[in-house]
């Protein structure tokens, strides 16, 4: 790549990274955030087009053919994929969430991560474990998951291993960044730094693909567009005009049963009966209820209730203080046994004063 092309691509890539870093300082609900997000996406897309126009990477070359200055441009697709899911969820004209644009964003992000990982795989930059994950994702991107095991213990171990791997990559990256700031830094250190950045991006890309696969499964089950309230009212009025008997009223059946099972008016405007009906003496019922108590009167006395509970087995009898057997003074042997028993108890109390067994918490 010529020096002019390299400087132009470097300036575009630096601008795109700066705009991407600005997103972390802004609130996602502000217009400035949306504007910065679109600008960062446009900048990375311009970098992608520029790198493609000059054929920066070729499948015929090896990793040694790529200069250390061009290695960061392998992450252009990765950065594009990280920006796409950050766009807010769109809404329909009625204000309801619209899942269709979100599905497109999720699919585009998956394509971006896949392109990034495939290019790293072409240059043998993926670790053996990441190469297996990439093969699993290529086989079935919709069902991809990092925690494929059903055993909870194994899933926990996988999470811990992934976390430790990410922590180790970041620590190594920090060490190389400190070494690259030195005045006497060599080309090998810079190259190892760029390759370590790509390894970290690959690690984060698989985590993002796991989350995107879960979101894609949720969006696939989402309805296309909910029926508006106005449309529902129009459908209800149309059914009422058709007269097919359908109604959303919960008391429709009760009203029909009260009118002889047919519903509708009982008499015509001319006074002619339209359906059978029953005359009730409502005046008598109202009169009988004038002097009735406002509460329910008891139907049995307390004694009758207790008898019924005892017959049902709801009353447990017994208990209370145990009966004290009185010793017959004329029975000398029984009196001697009782006296001996009391004497033994007094001797035991004297030999074992209260609290003598409490050796750990006296007092």
C-alpha positions in Angstrom: 0.0 0.0 0.0 1.3 3.4 -0.9 2.2 6.0 1.7 -0.7 8.3 0.6 -3.3 5.5 0.8 -1.9 4.4 4.2 -2.1 7.9 5.6 -5.7 8.4 4.3 -6.9 5.1 5.7 -5.1 5.9 9.0 -6.8 9.2 9.3 -10.2 7.7 8.6 -9.7 4.9 11.0 -8.4 7.2 13.8 -11.5 9.5 13.3 -13.8 6.5 13.4 -12.2 5.2 16.7 -12.5 8.6 18.2 -16.2 8.9 17.4 -16.8 5.4 18.8 -15.0 6.4 22.0 -17.2 9.4 22.3 -20.3 7.2 22.6 -19.3 6.0 26.0 -19.5 9.6 27.3 -23.0 10.3 26.0 -26.5 9.2 27.1 -28.1 6.8 24.7 -31.4 8.7 24.8 -30.0 12.0 23.5 -30.0 13.3 19.9 -26.2 13.9 20.2 -25.7 10.2 20.9 -27.7 9.2 17.8 -25.8 11.7 15.6 -22.4 10.5 16.9 -23.4 6.9 16.4 -24.4 7.5 12.8 -21.2 9.4 12.2 -19.1 6.6 13.7 -20.9 4.0 11.6 -20.4 6.1 8.4 -16.7 6.5 9.2 -16.1 2.8 9.6 -18.1 2.1 6.5 -15.9 4.5 4.6 -12.8 2.8 6.0 -14.3 -0.5 4.8 -14.8 0.8 1.3 -11.4 2.4 1.2 -9.7 -0.8 2.3 -11.6 -2.8 -0.3 -10.9 -0.4 -3.1 -7.1 -0.7 -2.6 -7.3 -4.5 -1.9 -5.6 -4.1 1.4 -6.1 -7.8 2.3 -5.9 -10.7 -0.1 -6.7 -14.4 0.5 -3.5 -15.2 -1.4 -1.2 -13.7 1.2 -0.1 -14.9 4.6 0.1 -13.1 8.0 3.8 -12.4 7.4 2.8 -10.4 4.2 0.8 -7.9 6.3 2.7 -5.1 7.8 2.3 -4.3 11.5 0.7 -0.9 10.6 -2.0 -2.6 8.6 -3.0 -5.2 11.2 -5.4 -2.9 13.1 -7.5 -2.6 9.9 -8.5 -6.3 10.2 -10.8 -5.1 13.0 -12.9 -2.8 10.8 -15.7 -5.3 10.4 -15.6 -6.0 14.2 -16.1 -2.3 15.0 -18.9 -2.0 12.5 -20.6 -5.0 14.1 -20.3 -3.5 17.6 -22.0 -0.3 16.6 -25.1 -1.8 14.9 -26.8 -3.2 18.0 -26.4 0.1 19.7 -29.2 1.7 17.6 -32.5 2.1 19.5 -35.5 0.0 18.8 -37.8 1.5 16.1 -41.5 2.1 16.5 -44.5 1.8 14.2 -46.8 4.6 13.3 -49.1 3.6 16.2 -46.1 3.9 18.7 -45.7 0.1 19.2 -42.2 -1.4 19.0 -41.3 -2.6 15.5 -39.1 -5.8 15.5 -38.5 -5.8 11.8 -35.7 -3.2 11.7 -34.1 -4.7 14.8 -34.0 -8.1 13.1 -32.1 -6.5 10.2 -29.6 -4.8 12.6 -29.0 -8.1 14.4 -28.5 -10.0 11.2 -26.1 -7.3 9.9 -24.1 -7.4 13.2 -23.9 -11.2 12.9 -22.6 -10.9 9.4 -20.0 -8.3 10.5 -18.7 -10.5 13.3 -18.7 -13.5 11.0 -16.6 -11.7 8.4 -14.1 -10.5 11.0 -13.7 -14.0 12.4 -13.4 -15.7 9.0 -10.7 -13.3 8.0 -8.8 -14.0 11.2 -9.2 -17.7 10.6 -7.8 -17.3 7.1 -4.6 -15.8 8.6 -4.5 -18.5 11.4 -5.0 -15.9 14.1 -7.7 -17.8 16.0 -6.7 -20.0 18.9 -7.7 -23.7 18.7 -10.7 -23.1 21.1 -11.8 -20.1 19.1 -11.5 -22.1 15.9 -13.9 -24.7 17.2 -16.4 -22.0 18.3 -16.1 -20.4 14.8 -16.9 -23.8 13.2 -19.9 -24.2 15.5 -21.2 -20.7 14.7 -20.7 -21.3 10.9 -22.7 -24.6 11.1 -25.7 -23.0 12.9 -25.6 -19.3 13.6 -29.1 -19.0 15.0 -28.5 -21.7 17.7 -25.0 -20.7 18.6 -24.2 -20.5 22.3 -21.0 -20.4 24.3 -22.5 -22.6 27.0 -23.6 -25.6 25.1 -23.4 -28.1 28.0 -26.6 -28.9 29.9 -24.7 -29.6 33.1 -24.9 -26.5 35.4 -21.4 -27.3 36.8 -19.9 -27.5 33.4 -21.6 -24.3 32.3 -20.2 -22.5 35.3 -16.7 -23.8 34.6 -17.0 -22.5 31.0 -18.0 -19.1 32.2 -15.1 -19.0 34.6 -12.6 -20.1 31.9 -13.9 -17.5 29.5 -13.7 -14.8 32.1 -10.1 -15.8 33.1 -9.1 -15.8 29.4 -10.5 -12.3 28.8 -8.8 -11.1 32.0 -5.5 -12.6 30.9 -5.7 -11.1 27.4 -6.4 -7.6 28.8 -3.4 -7.9 31.2 -1.1 -9.0 28.4 -2.4 -6.2 26.2 -1.7 -3.6 28.9 1.8 -4.9 29.3 2.5 -4.6 25.6 0.9 -1.1 25.4 3.3 0.0 28.2 6.2 -1.5 26.3 5.2 0.1 23.0 5.4 3.6 24.6 9.1 3.2 25.1 11.4 5.2 22.8 13.4 2.1 22.0 10.4 -0.1 21.1 11.1 -2.7 18.4 9.0 -3.9 15.6 8.3 -7.3 17.2 6.7 -5.7 20.3 4.4 -3.6 18.1 3.4 -6.6 16.1 2.7 -8.7 19.1 0.6 -5.8 20.5 -1.5 -5.7 17.3 -2.0 -9.4 17.2 -3.0 -9.5 20.9 -5.7 -6.8 20.2 -7.1 -9.0 17.4 -7.2 -11.9 19.9 -9.1 -9.9 22.4 -11.6 -8.7 19.7 -12.1 -12.3 18.6 -12.9 -13.3 22.2 -15.4 -10.4 22.6 -16.9 -11.2 19.2 -17.9 -14.7 20.3 -19.6 -13.3 23.4 -21.5 -10.8 21.2 -22.6 -13.6 18.8 -23.9 -15.5 21.8 -26.0 -12.5 22.9 -27.2 -11.8 19.3 -28.3 -15.4 18.8 -30.5 -15.1 21.9 -31.9 -11.8 20.8 -32.6 -13.1 17.3 -34.6 -16.0 18.8 -36.7 -13.6 20.8 -37.3 -11.3 17.8 -38.3 -14.3 15.7 -41.2 -15.0 18.1 -42.3 -11.3 18.2 -45.5 -10.5 16.3 -45.1 -8.5 13.1 -47.3 -5.6 14.3 -49.9 -5.5 17.0 -53.5 -4.6 16.1 -54.3 -1.0 16.9 -57.2 -0.1 19.3 -59.0 1.7 16.5 -58.8 -1.3 14.3 -60.1 -3.6 17.1 -63.1 -1.2 17.6 -63.9 -1.3 13.9 -63.8 -5.1 13.9 -66.2 -5.3 16.8 -68.6 -2.9 15.2 -68.4 -4.9 12.0 -69.3 -8.1 13.8 -72.2 -6.4 15.5 -73.5 -5.3 12.1 -73.2 -8.9 10.8 -75.4 -10.2 13.6 -73.6 -13.5 13.9 -74.2 -13.6 17.7 -70.6 -13.1 18.8 -70.0 -10.6 21.6 -67.1 -9.8 23.8 -69.4 -9.0 26.7 -69.1 -11.3 29.7 -72.7 -11.0 30.7 -74.1 -11.8 27.3 -75.0 -15.3 28.3 -76.7 -14.2 31.5 -78.8 -11.7 29.8 -79.8 -14.3 27.2 -80.8 -16.8 29.9 -82.8 -14.1 31.7 -84.8 -13.4 28.5 -85.8 -17.0 27.8 -82.4 -17.9 26.3 -82.9 -15.7 23.2 -81.8 -12.2 24.2 -83.2 -9.0 22.8 -86.4 -7.2 23.8 -89.4 -9.1 25.4 -92.1 -6.9 23.8 -92.4 -5.2 20.5 -93.2 -1.5 20.3 -96.8 -2.5 19.7 -96.9 -4.5 22.9 -96.7 -8.0 21.3 -94.6 -10.6 23.1 -91.5 -11.5 21.1 -90.4 -14.4 23.4 -91.6 -16.4 26.3 -91.2 -14.8 29.8 -92.2 -15.5 33.4 -94.1 -13.0 35.6 -92.6 -12.8 39.1 -94.3 -11.3 42.2 -91.5 -8.9 42.9 -93.6 -6.7 45.2 -94.1 -9.5 47.7 -90.4 -10.3 47.8 -89.6 -6.6 48.4 -92.3 -6.3 51.1 -91.0 -9.4 53.0 -87.5 -8.1 53.0 -88.4 -4.7 54.6 -88.1 -5.8 58.3 -85.5 -8.5 57.7 -82.2 -8.2 59.6 -79.3 -6.8 57.6 -77.1 -9.6 58.7 -77.4 -13.4 58.6 -79.1 -14.8 61.7 -77.6 -17.9 63.5 -79.1 -21.3 62.6 -78.0 -23.1 65.8 -77.1 -22.3 69.4 -73.5 -22.5 70.7 -74.2 -25.7 72.5 -75.6 -27.3 69.3 -72.5 -26.1 67.4 -70.1 -27.6 70.0 -72.0 -30.9 69.9 -71.8 -31.0 66.1 -68.0 -30.2 66.3 -67.5 -32.9 68.9 -69.4 -35.4 66.7 -67.3 -34.3 63.7 -64.1 -34.8 65.6 -63.1 -31.1 65.7 -62.7 -30.9 69.4 -59.7 -32.5 71.1 -60.4 -33.5 74.7 -57.9 -34.2 77.5 -54.7 -32.5 78.6 -54.4 -30.3 81.6 -52.4 -30.9 84.8 -51.5 -34.6 85.5 -53.3 -36.2 88.4 -51.2 -36.4 91.6 -51.5 -39.7 93.3 -52.0 -39.3 97.1 -50.1 -41.8 99.2 -52.1 -43.8 101.6 -50.8 -43.0 105.1 -51.8 -46.5 106.3 -49.7 -48.1 103.6 -46.3 -48.0 105.3 -44.3 -49.5 102.4 -45.7 -47.0 100.0 -44.9 -44.2 102.4 -41.4 -45.5 102.8 -40.9 -45.7 99.0 -42.1 -42.1 98.6 -39.9 -40.8 101.4 -36.9 -42.6 99.8 -37.6 -41.1 96.4 -37.7 -37.6 97.9 -34.5 -38.2 99.8 -32.7 -39.3 96.6 -33.9 -36.3 94.8 -32.7 -33.9 97.6 -29.3 -35.7 97.5 -29.1 -35.3 93.7 -30.0 -31.5 93.9 -27.3 -31.0 96.6 -24.6 -32.9 94.6 -25.6 -31.0 91.3 -26.4 -27.4 92.0 -28.2 -25.3 89.4 -25.9 -24.3 86.5 -23.1 -26.8 87.3 -23.4 -28.3 83.9 -23.1 -25.0 82.1 -19.3 -24.9 81.6 -19.2 -22.7 78.4 -21.5 -19.8 79.3 -21.7 -19.4 83.1 -23.6 -16.6 84.7 
